[in-house]
Amino acid sequence: METKKCLECQEPLKGRIDKKFCSDYCRNSYNNKVNKDSKNLIRNINNRLRKNHKILSELNVTGKTKVTRTKLYNKGFDFNFFTSIYKTKTGNTYFYIYDQGYLALENELFLLIKKES
């Protein structure tokens, strides 16, 4: 009868018949390798959202502030990453990164707002 081997380190397995790994370390290491691409995508998106949130928080200390598009770009703000969109009855569209939001105004200005919880 062939001895089953650990999927990560190839050491012979002892114990249960359905065992796939020799240790928690090997199980975690194997699963981290398998899920690496999807975890990297999620990590990169979360980092981008965190950076956008930090920029809005730093610029909007009063809870309601106007800033230029250039100022946001210069700080590294990425308009492609946000967590939600809110459309008002008047047709205005607010983009939110968690509790920090912005509304495009005319002349390349943006109104930054903080949603009170």
Number of C-alpha atoms within 10 A of each C-alpha: 3 5 9 16 16 19 16 18 14 12 13 14 18 14 7 7 8 8 14 17 22 19 14 9 10 17 16 13 13 17 11 12 11 11 10 11 11 10 13 11 11 11 12 12 14 13 12 18 20 15 18 23 20 15 18 24 18 9 17 20 12 11 14 15 15 16 18 14 16 12 13 18 12 8 13 13 20 14 11 8 18 19 12 12 12 13 10 8 7 6 8 12 14 18 21 23 20 14 15 24 26 23 17 18 14 7 8 10 17 19 16 24 23 20 11 7 4
